[in-house]
């Protein structure tokens, strides 16, 4: 009798490369970040506080609607007047201004890159608000 042919094993699929973990809030992690690739929450809070203070024009600890809209435009979010009204009414229940907590929750919830501080962008005047 003739020997049976030996079956050829099916090729195993090559696993797809795992994409690198997305780094949030900065293109390069600061040295203070943990070695596991996670972004340091303390660094994020400091960055958010600097951004909030930079766009809190009168320094009263509240960000007015125009200040917030300008800050978000610097972060790359540009809204029409209607879009902005919808965001403001749904996210902030139509409050007259935002405190740091409101600002930070919005930025983190919507994965927004914190806006660059004014001293790095050349500042703005009231006509831009």
N, C-alpha and C positions, 0 to 999 in steps of 0.2 A: 504494500500500500504506500501511497505517496503521503508524505507528511503534510499536515495542514499548515497553511501560511500563518505566520505569527501576525497578530493584529498590530497595526501601527497606532500608537497612542495619539489621541487627538491633541492638537496643539493647545496649550493653555493660553488664554488671552493675556496679553501684557497689561498689567494694571495701568490705568491712566495716572499720570503724575498728579500728586496732590498739590492744588494751588497753594501758594504762600498765603499765610494768614494776612488778612487785610489789616493794615495799620490805620487807626483812626486818629483824626485831629491834627496830625502832622505827617508829612511825608517820611520823615526820619524820626525814629523814636529817640526821645531824650535819654541821656545817660542815666537818669533816675529811674527809668522804666525797669521792671523786673526782667530777669533773663529769660523768662518763658514766653516772651513776645507780647504779653499783655501790656496795655497802656496803663500807666500809673494814675489812679484816680486823683491823687493829690496834685499831680502836675496838671491834669485836666482842669481841676477846680481853680487852680491859680491862673491858668490861661483864660478861663471863662471870667474870672473876677477882673483880670486886666482888661479884657475886651469890654465887659460891662462898664467899668469905670471910664474907659476911653470914650464910650458913646453916651454916657450919662452926662450930657452937656453942661448942666448946671451943678452937677455933683451932689444932688439931693438924695441919692440912693434909689431913685425911681427913673425908669427909662420911659420917656413920653413916646407916643405913637410914631411921630416923625423920626425920633432918634432910633427907635427899634427898626423902622422900615429902612432907614439909611444903613444901619449896621448890617441888616440882612442883605441889602444890596451889595455891600462890601464883601459879604460871605458868599456871594454868587446867586442869591435868591432874589429875583426881580419879579415883582407883582404888579399887575394892573391895579387901578384903584379898587375895582370890584373884587378882585382876588384878595387884595390886602384886607378889605373890610370883612370878607368871609373868614379869612384866617384869624383876624383879630377877634371877631365875635365868637367863633367856635373854640379857639385855643385859650382865649383870655376872658371870655364871657363879657366882652365889651368894657372891661375895666378902663379907667382913664389913663393908667400908666402901669408899668411892670416893675416888680422888684427883682432882685438878683435871682431868687428861686424860680420865678416865672420864666425869666430869660434862660437860665440854665436848663430847666426841664424842656423847654422848646428846642434848644440846640441839641440836647442829647436825644430826645424823642425822635427828631427828624434827621438825626445823623448829619447835622450841619457843621461844616468846618467853622470853628469860631472866627469871627471877623478879625482881620488884622487891625492892630491898634492904630489910631489916627497918626501918631508920630511916624509910623512906617509908611503911611499912604499920602502924607502931605496935608492931612487935615481936611476940614470942610467948613463951609460957612452956612448960615441959616437959609440961604437960597436953595441949597441942595436938599434940605429937609422938606 
